[in-house]
Amino acid sequence: MPEYSPVRITTRGIIGATRCSFVVQAGEFTRPVLDTVHRLTNKGVGGVSINAVSSESDEETLELIGTLGQQSDAFALLGKNTERVKAALLKLRRSDIPVIALVSDLDANVRSTYIGGDNRAAGELAGFIFGRCLERESGARVAIIACNLAYRCWEDREIGFRSLLRRRFPKINIVEFVTEGDSLQSTCEAALRALSNGRAVGGIYNVTGQNQRLAQAIGEIRLPRRPLYITHGLHEATEPFLRSGVIDFLITENLESIVNVVRRFLIGLRTGTARCGEINLVPTELVSKFNLQSRTGL
């Protein structure tokens, strides 16, 4: 599976249009988001000019917030909830530029609205599935791949997951693997440690949604019993692993629904009728290979 390359989508030529910039720093999830934005622009956005770009690094994200953000009437970000990012977004808010947090929330004081799924509830859903599958096993263990939790959605998922297991299935033990970075390589190495340290785990929960090399590692290791694998984000990198049975369940949100809420917000901003709430949740979906065909667009 090839790595995703930078993507830039620009819609120009709308005189006097409301200008909105999207910046997406989301690893293997970047292209699916930008492809969805691209389909939105092809349908027309009612007098809104959209500039959507990918970011490859923290420094590039900060630069894009400073440049594109100040040139925009609204700014949307799928990115990390770090102190430097929050400081840059506060400057936009102080300039009366609405900030939209996409898919992964940001601190409430640095964004105008959040549009995406309920990530804490998504973590609870993962915990419930593991709990019901493993509750009858003595000494059941679940490995959690958490990275450094720079993204708010990762943090929210882990909180929901731990909370649900603690309340409903306290006998299931959590084996924690927190990598220093959020790279695919570090995630893969953490999974290999979890599977190869001689202490079997009944499940692996990857809160990060960075799955390509992790799923490859799980598929390649010869184990007497393959652990239940649950993660996030249905797109072209994860779909083959779901179809082959390496990934058992994907917890995801419909990107079309998320971007359509953004579309309504932008049109409302254009017409002066914007009524987007502070929190705008779209439904969370649980997908396996058995209901994959029922989804449109795949």
Residue, then its C-alpha position, 0 to 999 in steps of 0.5 A: m500500500p503506497e504512502y499518501s502524498p501531499v494533496r492540494i485542492t483549490t477552488r478559485g474564481i468566485i468573486g466576492a465569495t466567502r473564503c474557507s481554508f481546510v488544513v488536514q494533518a492526519g497521516e493515512f486519513t488525510r487523503p480520504v478527508l480531502d477527497t471528500v472535500h473535493r467532492l463537495t466543491n464539485k457539487g458547489v458550495g453556494g458562493v463559498s471558495i474552498n482552499a483545502v491542503s494537506s500538511e506533512s508536519d507540525e511546522e507546516t501546519l503552524e505555517l498554514i494556520g498563519t498564512l491561510g488562516q489570516q486570508s480566510d473568512a473561516f478556517a477548518l483544521l483536522g490536526k493536533n491539539t498542541e500548545r503551539v497549534k492552540a496559540a496560533l488558532l487563538k490569533l485567528r479567533r481574536s481576528d474574528i475568524p471562525v475556527i472549525a475543528l474537524v473529526s478531532d476536537l480542539d480545546a473549546n477556547v480555540r475553536s468556534t465549533y466541532i464537527g465530527g463523531d463522539n470520540r469518547a463514545a467510540g472508545e466506550l464502544a470498543g471497550f464494550i466489544f472487547g469486554r463482551c468477547l473476553e469477559r469469560e476468559s481468566g486473566a484476559r488482557v487487551a493491548i492499547i496502542a495510544c501514541n502520544l495523544a497529540y490528537r484530541c480524538w485519540e485522548d477521548r477514545e482512550i478515556g472512553f475505552r478505559s472508563l467502560l472497561r473499568r465500570r463494566f469489565p474490571k477483570i480485563n487487564i489493559v497492557e499499555f503501549v504508548t509510543e513517543g511519536d505518532s509514526l506508523q513505524s513506532t506504532c508497528e514496533a509497539a504492536l510487535r512488543a505486545l504480541s511477542n513478549g510471551r504474554a498473550v493478549g486477547g485483543i489490540y485496540n489502536v486508538t490512533g487510526q494509523n493502521q497500515r504497518l500495524a495491520q501488516a505486522i499482525g497479519e505476518i506474525r504466526l500466533p496460536r490465536r490471533p487477537l481481536y483487533i479494533t481500530h478507527g477510520l474506514h478508508e482505502a488503507t484500512e479496507p483491505f485489512l478489514r476484508s481479509g480479516v486482519i482488522d475485525f471492527l472499524i469504528t468510523e464516521n461518515l465523512e460525507s456527513i461531516v463535510n455536509v455539516v461544514r457546508r451548511f455552516l459555510i453557507g450560513l456564514r455567507t448568508g448571515t444565517a449560520r446557526c452551527g452549534e458549539i458541538n455538532l456530532v455525526p453518528t458513529e458507525l461500526v463496520s466489519k467485513f460483513n456489512l462493508q458492502s452495505r456502505t455506499g461509495l466503496 
